[in-house]
Amino acid sequence: MHDTSMFLSSITGNVNVDIWQIIRTGHNLSISEFANTGGVSPDIIMEGNVSSTIDWAFQTGKVKIHRQVGFMLTGGHLESENHPVSDSVALVLSTKTGQIDIWAKWIP
């Protein structure tokens, strides 16, 4: 298995990422999004035997969950209802000053 990690960042401005995974790849994907001054906005759609976790932290700002379908919320953690499975996408979101906007959907 070959896993992949990505780090997306901005000093001033927003960091946005759209992920739609419907086919098992046999790999895990880790994505870290960081904005020093600005927002972080992932839009993630998982289908079938692909799971996801989303964790976040911020110093000044707030978290707004715009879409939460098939994900369970516990504190600063979202997890797809089918987690864990062999194919997974893990998001770690952080901002010093800014809002974290989350769109998350898992379709069985």
LINCOR-V976783 format. One record per residue. N is the residue number from 1. RES is the residue in one letter. OMEGA is omega in whole degrees, 0 to 359 (999 if undefined). BURIAL is I if it has 24 or more other C-alpha atoms within 12 Angstrom, else O. D_FIRST is the distance of its C-alpha to the first C-alpha in whole Angstrom. Layout:
BEGIN
n=(N | N)
res=(RES | RES)
omega=(OMEGA | OMEGA)
burial=(BURIAL | BURIAL)
d_first=(D_FIRST | D_FIRST)
END
This chain:
BEGIN
n=(1 | 2 | 3 | 4 | 5 | 6 | 7 | 8 | 9 | 10 | 11 | 12 | 13 | 14 | 15 | 16 | 17 | 18 | 19 | 20 | 21 | 22 | 23 | 24 | 25 | 26 | 27 | 28 | 29 | 30 | 31 | 32 | 33 | 34 | 35 | 36 | 37 | 38 | 39 | 40 | 41 | 42 | 43 | 44 | 45 | 46 | 47 | 48 | 49 | 50 | 51 | 52 | 53 | 54 | 55 | 56 | 57 | 58 | 59 | 60 | 61 | 62 | 63 | 64 | 65 | 66 | 67 | 68 | 69 | 70 | 71 | 72 | 73 | 74 | 75 | 76 | 77 | 78 | 79 | 80 | 81 | 82 | 83 | 84 | 85 | 86 | 87 | 88 | 89 | 90 | 91 | 92 | 93 | 94 | 95 | 96 | 97 | 98 | 99 | 100 | 101 | 102 | 103 | 104 | 105 | 106 | 107 | 108)
res=(M | H | D | T | S | M | F | L | S | S | I | T | G | N | V | N | V | D | I | W | Q | I | I | R | T | G | H | N | L | S | I | S | E | F | A | N | T | G | G | V | S | P | D | I | I | M | E | G | N | V | S | S | T | I | D | W | A | F | Q | T | G | K | V | K | I | H | R | Q | V | G | F | M | L | T | G | G | H | L | E | S | E | N | H | P | V | S | D | S | V | A | L | V | L | S | T | K | T | G | Q | I | D | I | W | A | K | W | I | P)
omega=(179 | 180 | 183 | 176 | 177 | 175 | 180 | 184 | 177 | 175 | 177 | 181 | 184 | 173 | 182 | 176 | 175 | 180 | 176 | 181 | 182 | 183 | 176 | 181 | 185 | 182 | 173 | 179 | 174 | 179 | 173 | 177 | 180 | 173 | 178 | 175 | 183 | 184 | 176 | 187 | 173 | 172 | 188 | 175 | 178 | 178 | 173 | 185 | 173 | 183 | 182 | 169 | 178 | 177 | 182 | 176 | 178 | 176 | 179 | 181 | 180 | 177 | 175 | 177 | 183 | 180 | 178 | 181 | 179 | 178 | 177 | 181 | 174 | 181 | 178 | 185 | 170 | 181 | 178 | 185 | 181 | 183 | 0 | 168 | 188 | 177 | 185 | 173 | 180 | 178 | 173 | 187 | 176 | 176 | 175 | 179 | 180 | 183 | 172 | 180 | 185 | 170 | 184 | 180 | 172 | 181 | 181 | 999)
burial=(O | O | O | O | O | O | O | I | I | O | O | O | O | I | I | I | I | O | I | O | I | O | O | O | O | O | O | I | I | I | I | I | I | I | I | I | I | I | I | I | I | I | I | I | I | I | I | I | I | I | I | I | I | I | I | I | I | I | O | O | O | O | I | O | I | O | O | I | I | I | I | I | O | O | O | O | I | I | I | I | I | I | I | O | I | O | I | I | I | I | I | I | I | I | I | I | I | I | I | I | I | I | I | I | I | I | O | O)
d_first=(0 | 4 | 6 | 10 | 13 | 17 | 20 | 23 | 27 | 30 | 33 | 36 | 35 | 32 | 28 | 27 | 24 | 24 | 20 | 20 | 17 | 18 | 15 | 12 | 9 | 6 | 6 | 8 | 11 | 14 | 17 | 20 | 24 | 27 | 30 | 33 | 36 | 35 | 33 | 29 | 28 | 25 | 25 | 22 | 22 | 20 | 20 | 19 | 16 | 15 | 16 | 17 | 19 | 22 | 24 | 27 | 29 | 32 | 36 | 38 | 37 | 36 | 33 | 34 | 32 | 33 | 31 | 29 | 29 | 26 | 26 | 27 | 29 | 29 | 31 | 29 | 26 | 25 | 22 | 22 | 23 | 20 | 18 | 16 | 14 | 10 | 10 | 12 | 14 | 16 | 19 | 21 | 25 | 28 | 31 | 34 | 37 | 36 | 35 | 31 | 31 | 29 | 28 | 26 | 25 | 23 | 24 | 24)
END
